[in-house]
Amino acid sequence: MEKKTTEKTVREGLKKIEEGVVAGYKKIEEGVVAGYKKIETGAVEGYKKIETGAVEGFNKVNDKMIEKLFAKEGESVEDAKKRLSGESDESEKDEK
C-alpha cells in the first residue's frame, strides 16, 4: 500500500511541476509577444514620422519652386498649380 501511495504522491507532484512549468512558459510567451508588439509599433511609428517629414519637405520645396519659377506676379501658388496643370492637360490634348 505504501508503494501505491508513494507513486500517487510522485504523480501529483510531477503534475504540479508540469502545471508550473507550463504557466511559466505562458508568461514568457506573453512577455515576448508584448516585446515584439512594442518593437513593431515603434518601427511603424518611426517610419510614419520619416514618411510624413519627407512628404512635407517635398511639398514645401515644390511650392517654393512653383512660387519662384512659375507663378506670375500676384498669383498664388495654388493658382499657379491649377494653371500649370491646366496647361499640361491642354498640351496632352494637342498631342492626341
Secondary structure, DSSP 4 states (H G I P E B T S, - for coil): -HHHHHHHHHHHHHHHHHHHHHHHHHHHHHHHHHHHHHHHHHHHHHHHHHHHHHHHHHHHHHHHHIIIIIPPTT--HHHHHHHHHHHHHHHHHHH-
